[in-house]
């Protein structure tokens, strides 16, 4: 049986660091983990580290008990080496599965964040003050609170986006019926019921992990089928930078690893506040946090499927908010991708985030700066790439559609060159044939390249006249995508899920 996966794009990685610089950062990270070490607020994790040779001492920090953990370099190296370099993230449709191999720079792009705000776009018509006969259509934007219905709509739209390879919930659900007890099951069901690609999210309540896993087992065809085709995975931000392991998130890491499902160890320090702003300092610290988190997973269960997660950002120096649309964001991230490759752990990275609050030229500039560079880096799993605005505070479906076109062009740009002896011989024959003709034009020979997908198409939303109609054209295309029928979970399986998994809103059966 031949297994199928999404194609992604295989790149020749762009690397900022030479081999010596990678080793310097590796040694700096191990030095940080040895001294000062990490402040661990989870007793179970601290004892596990201690049982494997770490130096652990109990301390009081602002009245709270924590454990100072100093890691021997050998412990970290041995544990990280046990993490699998190759893993599969499953999907409802087998052809949408992802094959992540740390040594193969095949890049996949997906959504991300859990924004509280949904930005709806509509065109309004205005009359020119200079010419009453001239009317223009202008986009206007409205903010909505995230809901399960809107999350379902986001998943359905992302199912239709050709260049979106996986789905991380981009919207927080805030219905009045949603609480801590039912947040997770509704978030996962709304996603899984509307998309056949891989679904990933954080876990709000540890107690609800069994319900989420059971839901996935029913869809996959049972516990064993889910382990072979893990159509869900989890994000765990186990570190609060700088170097503080969070108690409840560490508990989630234990439980997720023990469930056998994949997880991301994600760290997101801010250069200039919770990490050094200098490249070497930022990357050494985030790498130390990622290594400590991966070490935890492998001490819990050797061979646990884990991704090296890096989401480094830089502080604005005027208000200390996150600054994504800047060169340093790329520099930090590219370095982390190289380090993940050095440790042979698949890389979860970041692109497509900026500071623009609405779709437009600023958003396109900031996003393209990261889409292209992070695609070039060879990161296996690039999240945040679709629909985010105002850093990670808003999700806009129109922006997701615009981003899909942009990511598609980036993927085409980064394709491996199609140059080999057969291609060269074909070209030589073509040149001789054309030059022997009366017209001496290559137009008819372009058709073969077009039909094979070797040639890119023009920008989908281009304007034909003097008016900028990119947003208008994108809105029309988005309406076409959203009008397509949803590929929902089979009705009998839905009934079984609602019977066995408590707390799912009844309205989600129809959205």
C-alpha positions as CSV (number, residue, x, y, z in Angstrom):
1,X,0.0,0.0,0.0
2,X,1.4,3.4,-1.0
3,X,0.9,6.1,1.6
4,X,-0.1,9.5,0.5
5,X,0.8,12.9,1.9
6,X,0.4,16.6,1.0
7,X,3.1,17.6,-1.3
8,X,4.4,20.7,0.5
9,X,7.4,22.3,-1.1
10,X,10.9,20.9,-1.0
11,X,13.5,23.7,-0.7
12,X,17.2,24.2,-0.7
13,X,17.4,25.8,2.7
14,X,18.6,29.4,3.2
15,X,20.8,29.4,6.3
16,X,22.1,32.5,8.2
17,X,24.5,30.5,10.5
18,X,27.6,28.6,9.5
19,X,28.5,25.4,11.2
20,X,30.7,27.0,13.8
21,X,28.0,29.5,14.8
22,X,25.4,26.7,15.2
23,X,27.8,25.0,17.6
24,X,28.4,28.2,19.6
25,X,24.7,28.7,20.1
26,X,24.2,25.0,21.0
27,X,27.0,25.3,23.6
28,X,25.5,28.6,24.9
29,X,22.1,27.0,25.3
30,X,23.6,24.1,27.3
31,X,25.5,26.5,29.4
32,X,22.3,28.4,30.2
33,X,20.6,25.1,31.2
34,X,23.5,24.3,33.5
35,X,23.7,27.7,35.1
36,X,21.4,29.4,35.9
37,X,19.2,26.5,34.8
38,X,15.4,26.6,34.8
39,X,12.9,27.5,37.5
40,X,10.4,24.5,37.4
41,X,7.0,25.0,39.1
42,X,5.9,21.4,38.5
43,X,7.1,19.0,41.2
44,X,6.5,15.9,39.1
45,X,8.7,17.3,36.3
46,X,11.4,18.4,38.8
47,X,11.6,14.9,40.3
48,X,11.7,13.3,36.8
49,X,14.7,15.6,35.9
50,X,16.3,14.8,39.3
51,X,15.9,11.0,38.8
52,X,17.8,11.3,35.5
53,X,20.8,13.2,36.8
54,X,19.8,16.8,37.0
55,X,20.7,18.9,40.0
56,X,17.5,20.0,41.7
57,X,17.0,22.4,44.6
58,X,13.8,23.6,46.2
59,X,13.3,27.4,46.4
60,X,10.6,29.9,47.3
61,X,9.8,32.6,44.7
62,X,7.4,35.3,45.7
63,X,5.8,32.8,48.2
64,X,5.5,30.0,45.7
65,X,7.5,26.8,45.8
66,X,9.6,26.0,42.8
67,X,12.5,23.8,41.9
68,X,15.7,25.1,40.4
69,X,16.9,22.6,37.9
70,X,20.5,22.5,36.5
71,X,20.8,20.2,33.5
72,X,24.0,18.3,32.7
73,X,24.8,18.7,29.0
74,X,24.9,14.9,28.6
75,X,21.4,14.5,29.9
76,X,20.0,17.0,27.4
77,X,21.9,15.7,24.4
78,X,21.0,12.1,25.2
79,X,17.3,12.9,25.6
80,X,16.9,15.1,22.6
81,X,18.7,12.4,20.4
82,X,15.8,10.1,21.3
83,X,13.2,12.4,19.8
84,X,12.0,11.0,16.4
85,X,13.4,12.9,13.5
86,X,10.5,11.7,11.3
87,X,6.8,11.8,12.2
88,X,3.4,11.9,10.5
89,X,0.6,14.3,11.3
90,X,-2.6,12.6,10.2
91,X,-5.8,13.9,8.7
92,X,-9.5,12.9,8.0
93,X,-8.5,12.5,4.3
94,X,-5.3,10.4,3.9
95,X,-4.0,12.6,1.1
96,X,-4.0,15.5,3.6
97,X,-1.5,13.9,6.0
98,X,1.8,15.6,6.6
99,X,5.2,13.9,6.5
100,X,7.6,15.8,8.7
101,X,11.3,14.8,8.4
102,X,13.9,16.9,10.2
103,X,16.5,16.1,7.6
104,X,14.2,16.9,4.6
105,X,13.4,20.6,4.2
106,X,9.8,20.0,3.0
107,X,7.8,23.1,4.0
108,X,4.1,23.1,5.0
109,X,2.1,26.3,5.8
110,X,-0.9,26.5,8.0
111,X,-3.0,28.8,10.2
112,X,-2.5,29.6,13.9
113,X,-3.1,31.8,17.0
114,X,-6.4,31.9,18.9
115,X,-7.4,35.5,18.2
116,X,-10.4,36.9,20.1
117,X,-11.5,39.1,17.2
118,X,-13.0,38.2,13.8
119,X,-12.7,40.9,11.1
120,X,-15.6,40.9,8.6
121,X,-15.2,42.9,5.4
122,X,-17.8,44.4,3.3
123,X,-17.7,46.8,0.3
124,X,-19.6,50.1,0.7
125,X,-20.4,52.5,-2.2
126,X,-19.5,56.2,-2.0
127,X,-20.0,59.1,-4.3
128,X,-17.1,61.3,-5.3
129,X,-17.3,64.8,-3.9
130,X,-15.6,66.1,-7.1
131,X,-17.8,64.2,-9.5
132,X,-21.4,63.2,-8.5
133,X,-21.5,60.7,-11.3
134,X,-18.5,58.8,-10.1
135,X,-19.0,56.1,-7.5
136,X,-16.4,54.0,-5.8
137,X,-16.6,50.9,-3.7
138,X,-14.5,51.0,-0.5
139,X,-13.9,48.1,1.9
140,X,-15.2,48.7,5.5
141,X,-14.2,46.4,8.4
142,X,-16.2,45.3,11.4
143,X,-14.9,43.5,14.5
144,X,-16.9,40.5,15.8
145,X,-16.3,38.3,18.9
146,X,-15.1,34.8,18.1
147,X,-17.8,32.1,18.3
148,X,-18.1,28.4,17.5
149,X,-20.0,29.3,14.3
150,X,-17.2,31.6,13.2
151,X,-14.6,29.0,14.0
152,X,-16.6,26.5,11.9
153,X,-16.7,29.0,9.1
154,X,-12.9,29.5,9.4
155,X,-12.3,25.8,9.2
156,X,-14.6,25.4,6.1
157,X,-12.8,28.3,4.4
158,X,-9.4,26.9,5.2
159,X,-10.5,23.5,3.7
160,X,-10.9,25.3,0.4
161,X,-7.5,27.1,0.4
162,X,-5.2,25.1,-1.8
163,X,-2.0,26.3,-0.2
164,X,-3.0,25.8,3.5
165,X,-1.6,22.5,4.6
166,X,-2.9,22.2,8.2
167,X,-5.3,24.0,10.5
168,X,-4.5,25.5,13.9
169,X,-7.7,27.1,15.4
170,X,-7.2,30.8,14.4
171,X,-10.1,32.0,16.6
172,X,-11.1,31.8,20.3
173,X,-14.6,30.7,20.9
174,X,-16.5,33.0,23.2
175,X,-20.2,31.9,23.0
176,X,-22.1,32.5,26.2
177,X,-22.6,28.7,26.5
178,X,-18.8,28.1,26.3
179,X,-16.9,27.6,29.6
180,X,-13.7,26.0,30.7
181,X,-15.4,22.5,30.9
182,X,-16.6,22.5,27.3
183,X,-14.2,24.8,25.5
184,X,-11.9,22.0,24.3
185,X,-14.5,19.6,22.9
186,X,-16.3,22.4,21.0
187,X,-13.0,23.9,19.6
188,X,-11.9,20.5,18.3
189,X,-15.3,19.4,17.0
190,X,-16.0,22.7,15.2
191,X,-12.6,22.3,13.5
192,X,-12.7,18.6,12.7
193,X,-16.3,18.8,11.4
194,X,-15.4,21.4,8.8
195,X,-11.9,20.5,7.6
196,X,-10.2,17.3,6.4
197,X,-6.7,18.5,6.9
198,X,-4.6,18.1,10.1
199,X,-6.1,19.9,13.2
200,X,-3.9,21.2,16.0
201,X,-4.7,23.3,19.1
202,X,-3.8,24.0,22.6
203,X,-5.5,22.2,25.5
204,X,-7.5,24.5,27.8
205,X,-8.4,22.0,30.5
206,X,-6.3,18.9,31.3
207,X,-9.4,17.1,32.5
208,X,-10.9,17.3,29.0
209,X,-8.0,15.6,27.2
210,X,-9.7,12.1,27.3
211,X,-12.9,13.6,25.7
212,X,-10.9,15.2,22.9
213,X,-8.9,12.0,22.3
214,X,-12.1,9.9,22.3
215,X,-13.6,12.2,19.7
216,X,-10.6,11.8,17.5
217,X,-10.6,8.0,18.0
218,X,-14.2,7.8,16.9
219,X,-13.4,9.8,13.7
220,X,-10.2,7.9,13.0
221,X,-11.8,4.4,13.5
222,X,-10.5,3.5,17.0
223,X,-7.5,4.0,19.3
224,X,-5.0,2.0,17.2
225,X,-6.2,3.8,14.0
226,X,-5.7,7.2,15.7
227,X,-2.1,6.4,16.7
228,X,-1.4,5.4,13.1
229,X,-3.2,8.4,11.7
230,X,-3.0,11.1,14.4
231,X,-5.5,13.5,12.9
232,X,-5.1,15.9,15.9
233,X,-2.0,17.2,17.8
234,X,-1.4,19.7,20.6
235,X,0.5,22.8,21.3
236,X,2.1,23.2,24.7
237,X,3.7,26.5,25.8
238,X,5.5,24.8,28.7
239,X,7.9,27.7,29.3
240,X,7.0,31.2,30.5
241,X,10.1,33.1,29.4
242,X,12.7,33.6,30.8
243,X,13.4,30.0,31.7
244,X,10.3,29.2,33.9
245,X,8.5,25.9,33.4
246,X,4.8,26.4,34.0
247,X,3.1,23.9,36.4
248,X,-0.2,23.3,34.7
249,X,1.3,23.2,31.2
250,X,3.9,20.6,32.4
251,X,1.0,18.5,33.6
252,X,-0.5,18.7,30.1
253,X,2.8,17.6,28.6
254,X,2.8,14.5,30.7
255,X,-0.8,13.6,29.8
256,X,-0.4,14.3,26.0
257,X,2.9,12.3,25.8
258,X,1.2,9.4,27.7
259,X,-1.7,9.6,25.2
260,X,0.8,8.8,22.4
261,X,-0.3,11.8,20.3
262,X,2.1,14.4,18.8
263,X,2.8,17.7,20.5
264,X,4.7,20.9,20.0
265,X,7.0,22.3,22.6
266,X,6.5,26.0,21.9
267,X,8.5,28.8,23.3
268,X,7.8,32.5,22.6
269,X,10.1,35.0,24.3
270,X,10.1,38.6,23.4
271,X,13.5,40.0,22.6
272,X,14.0,43.1,24.7
273,X,11.8,42.1,27.7
274,X,11.7,38.3,28.4
275,X,14.8,37.5,26.4
276,X,17.8,39.4,25.1
277,X,17.1,41.5,22.0
278,X,20.4,40.6,20.5
279,X,20.3,37.7,18.1
280,X,22.8,35.5,19.9
281,X,21.1,36.0,23.3
282,X,17.5,35.5,22.0
283,X,18.3,32.4,20.1
284,X,20.5,30.8,22.8
285,X,17.6,31.3,25.3
286,X,14.7,30.1,23.2
287,X,16.8,27.1,22.2
288,X,17.5,26.3,25.8
289,X,13.8,26.4,26.6
290,X,12.9,24.2,23.6
291,X,15.7,21.7,24.5
292,X,14.5,21.5,28.1
293,X,10.9,20.9,27.0
294,X,11.9,18.2,24.5
295,X,14.0,16.6,27.2
296,X,10.9,16.4,29.4
297,X,8.9,14.7,26.7
298,X,11.6,12.0,26.1
299,X,12.1,11.4,29.8
300,X,8.3,10.8,30.1
301,X,8.3,8.4,27.1
302,X,11.3,7.7,24.9
303,X,10.4,8.3,21.2
304,X,7.5,10.6,21.9
305,X,6.5,12.5,18.7
306,X,7.5,16.1,19.3
307,X,8.1,19.3,17.3
308,X,10.7,21.9,18.1
309,X,8.6,25.0,18.5
310,X,10.0,28.5,18.2
311,X,8.0,31.7,18.1
312,X,10.5,34.4,19.0
313,X,9.4,38.0,18.6
314,X,11.0,41.4,19.1
315,X,9.7,44.2,21.3
316,X,8.7,47.5,19.9
317,X,11.0,50.0,21.6
318,X,8.2,52.6,21.8
319,X,5.5,50.6,23.7
320,X,7.0,47.1,24.2
321,X,4.3,45.4,22.2
322,X,5.3,42.5,20.0
323,X,6.9,43.6,16.7
324,X,6.5,41.0,13.9
325,X,7.0,42.9,10.7
326,X,10.7,43.5,11.2
327,X,14.0,41.8,9.9
328,X,14.9,40.5,13.4
329,X,11.8,38.4,13.5
330,X,13.1,36.5,10.4
331,X,16.6,36.3,11.8
332,X,15.6,34.8,15.1
333,X,13.3,32.3,13.4
334,X,15.8,31.2,10.7
335,X,18.4,30.5,13.3
336,X,16.0,28.4,15.3
337,X,15.1,26.3,12.2
338,X,18.8,25.6,11.7
339,X,19.1,24.5,15.3
340,X,16.1,22.2,15.0
341,X,17.7,20.7,11.9
342,X,21.0,20.3,13.9
343,X,19.2,18.3,16.6
344,X,17.2,16.4,13.9
345,X,13.8,17.4,15.4
346,X,11.1,18.6,13.0
347,X,10.6,22.4,13.2
348,X,7.5,24.3,14.1
349,X,8.1,27.9,13.0
350,X,6.3,31.1,12.3
351,X,5.4,33.4,9.3
352,X,2.7,35.6,8.0
353,X,2.3,37.8,11.1
354,X,2.5,41.6,11.0
355,X,1.4,44.7,12.7
356,X,-1.2,45.9,10.2
357,X,-4.7,46.0,11.5
358,X,-6.6,45.6,8.2
359,X,-5.9,44.1,4.8
360,X,-3.8,46.3,2.6
361,X,-0.3,47.2,1.5
362,X,1.2,47.2,5.0
363,X,-0.2,43.7,5.6
364,X,1.1,42.4,2.3
365,X,4.6,43.8,2.9
366,X,4.9,42.5,6.4
367,X,3.5,39.0,5.5
368,X,5.6,38.6,2.3
369,X,8.7,39.4,4.3
370,X,8.1,36.4,6.5
371,X,6.3,34.1,4.1
372,X,9.2,34.1,1.7
373,X,12.1,34.0,4.2
374,X,10.6,31.3,6.4
375,X,9.7,29.2,3.4
376,X,13.3,29.5,2.3
377,X,14.5,28.4,5.7
378,X,13.2,24.8,5.2
379,X,11.0,24.8,8.4
380,X,8.8,21.7,8.1
381,X,5.7,23.2,9.8
382,X,5.1,27.0,9.5
383,X,2.1,28.3,11.4
384,X,0.4,31.8,11.7
385,X,0.7,32.0,7.9
386,X,-3.0,32.7,7.1
387,X,-5.4,35.5,8.1
388,X,-3.8,37.1,11.1
389,X,-3.8,40.9,11.6
390,X,-2.9,43.2,14.4
391,X,-0.1,40.8,15.4
392,X,-2.0,37.8,16.6
393,X,-5.1,39.6,17.9
394,X,-7.4,39.3,14.9
395,X,-8.4,36.8,12.3
396,X,-9.7,38.0,9.0
397,X,-11.1,35.5,6.4
398,X,-10.5,37.9,3.6
399,X,-6.8,38.2,4.6
400,X,-6.6,34.4,4.7
401,X,-7.7,34.3,1.1
402,X,-5.1,36.9,0.1
403,X,-2.5,35.0,2.1
404,X,-3.3,31.8,0.3
405,X,-2.5,33.4,-3.1
406,X,0.7,34.8,-1.7
407,X,1.8,31.5,-0.1
408,X,1.1,29.8,-3.4
409,X,3.4,32.2,-5.2
410,X,6.1,31.6,-2.5
411,X,5.8,27.9,-2.9
412,X,6.1,28.2,-6.7
413,X,9.1,30.5,-6.2
414,X,10.9,27.9,-4.0
415,X,10.3,24.9,-6.1
416,X,13.5,22.9,-7.0
417,X,14.9,23.8,-10.4
418,X,13.8,21.5,-13.1
419,X,17.2,21.2,-14.8
420,X,18.5,17.7,-15.8
421,X,19.9,16.0,-18.9
422,X,16.4,15.1,-20.3
423,X,15.2,18.6,-19.9
424,X,18.3,20.1,-21.5
425,X,17.9,17.7,-24.5
426,X,14.2,18.6,-24.9
427,X,15.1,22.3,-24.9
428,X,17.8,21.8,-27.5
429,X,15.3,20.0,-29.8
430,X,12.8,22.7,-29.2
431,X,15.3,25.5,-30.2
432,X,16.2,23.7,-33.4
433,X,12.6,23.1,-34.3
434,X,11.5,26.7,-33.6
435,X,14.5,28.2,-35.5
436,X,13.6,26.0,-38.5
437,X,10.1,27.4,-38.6
438,X,8.9,30.5,-40.4
439,X,7.5,32.2,-37.3
440,X,10.4,31.5,-34.9
441,X,8.1,31.7,-31.8
442,X,8.0,29.4,-28.8
443,X,4.3,30.1,-27.9
444,X,3.0,26.6,-28.8
445,X,5.7,24.9,-26.7
446,X,4.6,26.9,-23.6
447,X,1.3,24.9,-23.4
448,X,3.0,21.8,-22.2
449,X,4.7,23.7,-19.3
450,X,1.4,25.3,-18.5
451,X,-0.6,22.0,-18.4
452,X,2.1,20.4,-16.2
453,X,1.9,23.2,-13.6
454,X,5.5,24.3,-14.3
455,X,4.3,27.8,-15.1
456,X,2.6,30.1,-12.6
457,X,-0.6,31.9,-13.3
458,X,-1.0,35.7,-13.0
459,X,-2.0,37.2,-9.6
460,X,-5.5,35.9,-9.0
461,X,-6.9,39.3,-7.8
462,X,-5.2,41.6,-10.3
463,X,-7.1,44.7,-11.4
464,X,-7.5,45.2,-15.1
465,X,-8.0,48.9,-15.1
466,X,-6.7,51.9,-13.2
467,X,-8.7,51.1,-10.0
468,X,-7.3,49.0,-7.2
469,X,-9.8,46.1,-7.0
470,X,-7.7,43.5,-5.2
471,X,-9.9,43.4,-2.1
472,X,-13.1,43.5,-4.2
473,X,-11.9,40.6,-6.4
474,X,-10.7,38.6,-3.3
475,X,-14.1,39.1,-1.6
476,X,-15.8,37.7,-4.7
477,X,-13.5,34.7,-4.7
478,X,-14.0,34.1,-1.0
479,X,-17.8,34.0,-1.6
480,X,-17.2,31.3,-4.2
481,X,-15.1,29.3,-1.7
482,X,-17.6,29.6,1.1
483,X,-20.5,28.6,-1.1
484,X,-18.9,25.1,-1.6
485,X,-20.5,22.4,0.5
486,X,-18.7,21.4,3.7
487,X,-17.1,18.0,3.9
488,X,-18.5,17.0,7.3
489,X,-17.9,14.1,9.6
490,X,-20.2,11.1,8.7
491,X,-23.6,11.5,10.3
492,X,-23.4,8.2,12.2
493,X,-20.0,9.1,13.6
494,X,-21.4,12.5,14.6
495,X,-24.2,10.8,16.6
496,X,-21.6,8.6,18.3
497,X,-19.5,11.6,19.2
498,X,-22.4,13.5,20.7
499,X,-23.4,10.4,22.7
500,X,-19.9,9.6,24.1
501,X,-18.4,13.1,24.4
502,X,-20.3,15.5,26.7
503,X,-20.5,19.2,26.3
504,X,-20.6,19.8,22.5
505,X,-23.1,22.5,21.5
506,X,-26.0,21.0,19.5
507,X,-25.8,23.8,17.0
508,X,-22.5,22.5,15.8
509,X,-24.2,19.6,14.0
510,X,-25.3,22.1,11.4
511,X,-22.4,24.5,11.1
